[in-house]
Amino acid sequence: MELILLNMSGISQALFMITSATAGKAFGYFMGSSSNAAAPTPTLNSIERLKFSDDTQSVISGVLATATSEQNACFSDTKGYSLGGYQSAEVTTIYALTFSGESMGTLGAVLGAVRRQGAGVSSGNIAGYQLGGYNGGADANTIYKLTFSGESISTLADTIAASRSMTSNIMEGTLAGYFAGGVASGTNIVKFTFSTETDANISGTLDTATSGASGVYSATKGYVMGTNTPSTQINGITFSDGTSVAISAVLPVASRFQGGVSSATAGYSLGGYQGSSTIATIYKLTFSGETISTPSAVLTTARGGEGTACVMG
């Protein structure tokens, strides 16, 4: 939670309010990805929707123009964005999901260079950021900014200290985004402060080297669920002091490459890989008590990928 003065949750005037990145969000969306764990090429352009109020799932009518996997995402109150990813090769394309009507479009703006397996965070209704990722030859350290007003792309002067991909993304309201683990970064956790658009390592680290895990978050903590190993472990990151420790709850089955969405009360791990198969299972982490459950709802199509585009609206 945080104290803010303007432009939060669609309110563009000076006032005090308490908010978080998930305040007022009714649905989580999982865009595209792959249904084939043995050869994780993009096979899906459909979009799954999870309704937070009753944990039910459906598929919306809007679809990605081209099947895409390994992309990352950001969102405002009105739209969710799929950034880059892999089609027949890495791409710069940005797709936009308009929450009202659940229709899809393709932006004229594109990323400054091809990217997949990056991480995305959002600073309320101001901007989304795409950090790192794989450029087709190596991991990158670039940070791209998508300004929601005008839907334009720019490249920040700030870069992350170490190039990385397959990083878990977490948000602390509209104060900061966190990037945990990833290829070549192991247990490291980076905090990206929205007001200054700068990044720095926090004191806490993940218990074990982690990549390809889903990230979810409450108003006070972020959680990294699973890893590429794969693993059942869930790491908790406390925003107030930057500490990180594995919580007692674990995933029922070791998982990797899942999607992650968050409501105000719970975080959800969607699909992913278990062993050599993609799965349709949904796991729910209830923030109060930090307990894990398995809702009866499942994804319509088993899917997962090394970087997944999930947004809340």
C-alpha positions as a printed NumPy array, in Angstrom:
array([[  0.   ,   0.   ,   0.   ],
       [  1.076,   3.554,  -0.505],
       [  0.217,   7.2  ,  -0.149],
       [ -0.168,   8.957,  -3.492],
       [ -1.281,  12.281,  -4.843],
       [ -2.368,  11.839,  -8.428],
       [ -3.225,   9.671, -11.431],
       [ -4.023,   6.43 ,  -9.625],
       [ -6.781,   4.017, -10.618],
       [ -8.036,   6.496, -13.203],
       [ -8.27 ,   9.458, -10.789],
       [ -6.268,  12.413, -12.121],
       [ -6.592,  14.967,  -9.344],
       [ -4.836,  15.783,  -6.102],
       [ -6.115,  13.65 ,  -3.23 ],
       [ -4.934,  11.043,  -0.741],
       [ -5.874,   7.415,  -1.2  ],
       [ -4.641,   3.93 ,  -0.403],
       [ -4.154,   1.687,  -3.411],
       [ -2.294,  -1.277,  -4.845],
       [ -1.623,  -2.609,  -8.339],
       [ -4.56 ,  -5.003,  -7.984],
       [ -7.15 ,  -2.585,  -6.544],
       [-10.443,  -2.839,  -8.426],
       [ -9.247,  -5.583, -10.787],
       [-11.938,  -8.165, -11.592],
       [-10.163, -10.508, -14.021],
       [ -6.8  , -12.014, -14.857],
       [ -5.939, -12.681, -18.519],
       [ -3.403, -15.174, -19.926],
       [ -2.528, -14.316, -23.549],
       [ -1.244, -16.841, -26.072],
       [  1.752, -19.066, -25.153],
       [  2.484, -22.686, -26.097],
       [  0.588, -25.936, -25.592],
       [  3.642, -28.078, -26.387],
       [  6.228, -28.452, -23.625],
       [  8.42 , -30.756, -25.701],
       [  8.977, -28.035, -28.325],
       [  7.815, -24.725, -26.823],
       [  7.06 , -22.917, -30.078],
       [  4.046, -20.582, -30.102],
       [  0.872, -22.526, -30.817],
       [ -1.826, -20.388, -29.192],
       [ -3.394, -17.014, -29.948],
       [ -6.363, -17.465, -27.595],
       [ -6.796, -15.574, -24.318],
       [ -7.962, -17.246, -21.107],
       [ -9.811, -15.197, -18.464],
       [ -9.976, -15.928, -14.726],
       [-12.765, -14.208, -12.762],
       [-11.43 , -13.377,  -9.302],
       [-14.767, -13.175,  -7.466],
       [-15.589, -16.874,  -7.938],
       [-12.426, -18.412,  -9.455],
       [-14.175, -19.341, -12.702],
       [-12.434, -19.483, -16.058],
       [-13.47 , -18.733, -19.657],
       [-11.982, -17.875, -23.06 ],
       [-12.682, -14.415, -24.48 ],
       [-13.536, -13.708, -28.112],
       [-10.527, -11.446, -28.701],
       [ -7.348, -13.181, -29.914],
       [ -3.749, -12.255, -30.689],
       [ -3.274, -11.535, -34.408],
       [ -0.521, -14.185, -34.472],
       [  0.164, -17.064, -32.081],
       [  2.812, -15.779, -29.667],
       [  4.739, -17.229, -26.742],
       [  7.448, -16.032, -24.333],
       [  6.182, -12.437, -24.374],
       [  5.783, -10.234, -21.319],
       [  3.006,  -7.816, -20.362],
       [  1.955,  -4.591, -18.654],
       [ -1.438,  -2.977, -18.038],
       [ -3.351,   0.182, -17.225],
       [ -6.92 ,   0.392, -15.903],
       [ -8.293,   0.236, -19.446],
       [ -5.893,  -1.957, -21.441],
       [ -3.456,  -4.84 , -21.15 ],
       [ -0.425,  -5.107, -23.438],
       [  1.532,  -8.086, -24.79 ],
       [  5.119,  -6.987, -25.513],
       [  7.413,  -8.786, -27.941],
       [  7.703, -12.568, -27.68 ],
       [  8.382, -15.376, -30.099],
       [  6.435, -16.247, -33.252],
       [  8.59 , -17.832, -35.952],
       [ 11.395, -15.692, -34.472],
       [ 11.714, -13.009, -31.815],
       [  9.459, -10.009, -32.522],
       [  8.989,  -6.35 , -31.53 ],
       [  5.18 ,  -6.428, -31.837],
       [  2.883,  -4.969, -29.166],
       [ -0.718,  -6.172, -28.898],
       [ -3.362,  -4.35 , -26.848],
       [ -6.35 ,  -5.923, -25.076],
       [ -9.088,  -3.364, -24.37 ],
       [-10.783,  -4.572, -21.188],
       [-14.124,  -2.964, -22.071],
       [-15.415,  -5.277, -24.805],
       [-12.356,  -7.547, -24.539],
       [-11.182,  -6.755, -28.063],
       [ -7.613,  -7.063, -29.352],
       [ -5.582,  -4.715, -31.531],
       [ -1.984,  -4.194, -32.668],
       [ -0.159,  -0.977, -31.788],
       [  1.736,   1.078, -34.315],
       [  4.515,   1.419, -31.729],
       [  6.98 ,  -1.466, -31.416],
       [  9.834,  -2.35 , -29.052],
       [ 13.208,  -0.847, -29.921],
       [ 14.599,  -4.334, -30.623],
       [ 13.292,  -7.903, -30.699],
       [ 12.706,  -9.431, -27.27 ],
       [ 11.321, -12.552, -25.652],
       [ 11.459, -13.919, -22.095],
       [ 11.568, -10.401, -20.649],
       [  9.683,  -9.1  , -17.602],
       [  7.023,  -6.405, -17.461],
       [  5.694,  -4.084, -14.732],
       [  3.268,  -1.148, -14.675],
       [  3.169,   2.181, -12.82 ],
       [ -0.6  ,   2.588, -12.549],
       [ -2.077,   4.48 , -15.507],
       [  1.194,   6.16 , -16.431],
       [  3.444,   3.599, -18.125],
       [  4.532,   0.011, -18.488],
       [  8.154,  -1.155, -18.548],
       [  9.777,  -4.077, -20.352],
       [ 13.029,  -5.179, -18.721],
       [ 15.738,  -7.388, -20.171],
       [ 14.869, -10.517, -22.103],
       [ 16.499, -12.485, -24.898],
       [ 17.231, -10.701, -28.193],
       [ 17.812, -13.739, -30.386],
       [ 21.538, -13.967, -29.65 ],
       [ 22.011, -13.05 , -25.992],
       [ 20.249, -11.731, -22.914],
       [ 19.717,  -7.955, -22.816],
       [ 19.885,  -5.25 , -20.132],
       [ 17.709,  -2.643, -21.878],
       [ 14.552,  -1.164, -20.324],
       [ 11.771,  -0.053, -22.688],
       [  8.966,   2.26 , -21.542],
       [  5.453,   2.16 , -22.987],
       [  3.724,   5.443, -22.099],
       [  0.022,   4.631, -21.921],
       [ -1.086,   8.118, -22.937],
       [ -0.306,   8.085, -26.651],
       [  0.929,   4.463, -26.54 ],
       [  4.5  ,   5.429, -27.451],
       [  7.74 ,   3.516, -26.816],
       [ 11.009,   4.954, -25.524],
       [ 14.296,   3.499, -24.257],
       [ 15.397,   4.499, -20.751],
       [ 18.875,   5.771, -19.985],
       [ 18.917,   3.36 , -17.04 ],
       [ 19.876,  -0.244, -17.743],
       [ 19.915,  -3.227, -15.414],
       [ 23.352,  -4.06 , -14.013],
       [ 23.299,  -7.624, -15.364],
       [ 21.567,  -8.796, -18.525],
       [ 18.866, -11.356, -17.774],
       [ 15.849, -13.257, -19.086],
       [ 13.132, -15.526, -17.634],
       [ 12.792, -13.215, -14.624],
       [  9.78 , -13.17 , -12.26 ],
       [  8.004,  -9.807, -12.171],
       [  6.278,  -8.347,  -9.087],
       [  4.736,  -4.932,  -8.359],
       [  4.602,  -2.871,  -5.178],
       [  1.545,  -0.799,  -6.029],
       [  2.655,   2.197,  -8.082],
       [  5.899,   2.633,  -6.162],
       [  8.127,  -0.001,  -7.74 ],
       [  8.521,  -3.172,  -9.73 ],
       [ 10.698,  -6.098,  -8.662],
       [ 12.53 ,  -8.531, -10.929],
       [ 13.509, -11.727,  -9.145],
       [ 15.991, -14.327, -10.325],
       [ 16.258, -15.199, -14.007],
       [ 18.851, -16.723, -16.291],
       [ 22.35 , -15.492, -15.309],
       [ 20.999, -13.676, -12.242],
       [ 20.186, -16.636,  -9.966],
       [ 19.015, -15.456,  -6.554],
       [ 19.334, -11.71 ,  -7.232],
       [ 16.318,  -9.366,  -6.766],
       [ 16.251,  -5.963,  -8.475],
       [ 13.927,  -3.116,  -7.432],
       [ 12.916,  -0.658, -10.158],
       [ 11.583,   2.61 ,  -8.68 ],
       [  8.946,   4.183, -10.928],
       [  9.359,   7.801,  -9.762],
       [ 13.046,   7.931, -10.695],
       [ 13.099,   5.137, -13.312],
       [ 16.205,   3.662, -11.73 ],
       [ 17.032,   0.166, -10.481],
       [ 19.076,  -1.276,  -7.619],
       [ 19.558,  -4.641,  -5.947],
       [ 17.696,  -5.138,  -2.664],
       [ 19.317,  -6.808,   0.343],
       [ 17.117,  -9.895,   0.186],
       [ 17.802, -12.773,  -2.181],
       [ 15.863, -15.838,  -3.261],
       [ 16.568, -19.022,  -1.293],
       [ 17.641, -20.854,  -4.439],
       [ 18.614, -19.803,  -7.975],
       [ 15.345, -19.281,  -9.804],
       [ 14.22 , -18.698, -13.383],
       [ 11.   , -19.368, -15.272],
       [  8.816, -18.876, -12.168],
       [  5.547, -16.964, -11.91 ],
       [  5.344, -13.779,  -9.844],
       [  2.284, -12.637,  -7.852],
       [  1.84 ,  -9.912,  -5.235],
       [ -0.318,  -8.437,  -2.501],
       [ -0.126,  -4.849,  -1.236],
       [  2.698,  -5.767,   1.17 ],
       [  4.538,  -8.781,  -0.294],
       [  5.547, -10.354,  -3.559],
       [  5.795, -14.092,  -4.189],
       [  7.894, -16.153,  -6.618],
       [  6.19 , -19.485,  -7.306],
       [  8.154, -22.48 ,  -8.612],
       [ 11.277, -22.36 , -10.791],
       [ 12.833, -23.827, -13.936],
       [ 14.325, -26.747, -11.955],
       [ 11.231, -27.28 , -11.523],
       [ 10.311, -26.682,  -7.879],
       [  7.382, -26.436,  -5.467],
       [  9.011, -23.627,  -3.473],
       [  7.397, -20.207,  -2.968],
       [  9.628, -17.278,  -1.971],
       [  8.087, -14.259,  -0.237],
       [  9.546, -10.757,  -0.65 ],
       [  8.528,  -8.184,   1.988],
       [  8.321,  -4.723,   0.428],
       [  8.804,  -2.75 ,   3.649],
       [ 12.317,  -4.04 ,   4.399],
       [ 13.47 ,  -5.811,   1.234],
       [ 13.857,  -9.21 ,   2.885],
       [ 13.097, -12.499,   1.138],
       [ 12.376, -15.927,   2.629],
       [ 10.646, -19.094,   1.465],
       [  7.155, -19.403,   2.973],
       [  5.894, -22.663,   4.495],
       [  3.25 , -23.225,   1.806],
       [  4.423, -24.921,  -1.407],
       [  2.913, -25.704,  -4.784],
       [  1.197, -29.132,  -4.819],
       [  3.363, -30.212,  -7.789],
       [  6.743, -28.874,  -8.94 ],
       [  6.   , -26.345, -11.697],
       [  7.756, -23.962, -14.089],
       [  6.904, -21.462, -16.843],
       [  3.473, -20.636, -15.394],
       [  1.447, -17.488, -15.849],
       [  0.813, -15.361, -12.757],
       [ -2.084, -13.013, -11.948],
       [ -3.081, -11.304,  -8.698],
       [ -6.283, -10.022,  -7.138],
       [ -6.399,  -7.936,  -3.966],
       [ -6.677, -11.125,  -1.876],
       [ -4.885, -13.895,  -3.772],
       [ -2.271, -14.749,  -6.375],
       [ -2.797, -17.427,  -9.021],
       [ -0.352, -19.697, -10.831],
       [ -1.863, -20.523, -14.242],
       [ -0.814, -23.553, -16.259],
       [  2.881, -24.029, -16.968],
       [  4.981, -27.162, -17.315],
       [  5.103, -30.178, -15.018],
       [  7.711, -32.642, -16.166],
       [  7.479, -32.919, -19.971],
       [  3.852, -31.777, -20.242],
       [  1.996, -28.493, -20.278],
       [ -0.798, -28.332, -17.717],
       [ -4.135, -26.554, -17.325],
       [ -4.096, -26.52 , -13.508],
       [ -4.633, -23.325, -11.503],
       [ -3.091, -22.914,  -8.036],
       [ -4.306, -20.192,  -5.658],
       [ -2.163, -18.539,  -2.982],
       [ -4.449, -16.785,  -0.472],
       [ -2.439, -13.872,   0.905],
       [ -4.127, -13.889,   4.31 ],
       [ -2.543, -16.929,   5.967],
       [ -0.347, -17.689,   2.904],
       [ -2.146, -20.947,   2.079],
       [ -2.257, -22.825,  -1.235],
       [ -5.378, -24.386,  -2.777],
       [ -6.387, -25.787,  -6.166],
       [ -9.612, -24.251,  -7.56 ],
       [-11.904, -26.573,  -9.493],
       [-11.588, -24.378, -12.586],
       [ -8.829, -25.208, -15.089],
       [ -7.57 , -23.512, -18.226],
       [ -9.452, -24.479, -21.39 ],
       [ -6.133, -25.304, -23.052],
       [ -3.002, -26.449, -21.221],
       [ -0.341, -23.794, -21.821],
       [  2.939, -22.36 , -20.565],
       [  6.144, -20.702, -21.706],
       [  9.467, -19.132, -20.73 ],
       [  7.898, -15.711, -20.21 ],
       [  4.115, -15.354, -20.207],
       [  1.814, -12.41 , -20.909],
       [ -0.636, -12.053, -18.012],
       [ -2.541,  -8.863, -17.141],
       [ -5.296,  -7.802, -14.731],
       [ -8.303,  -5.709, -15.645]])
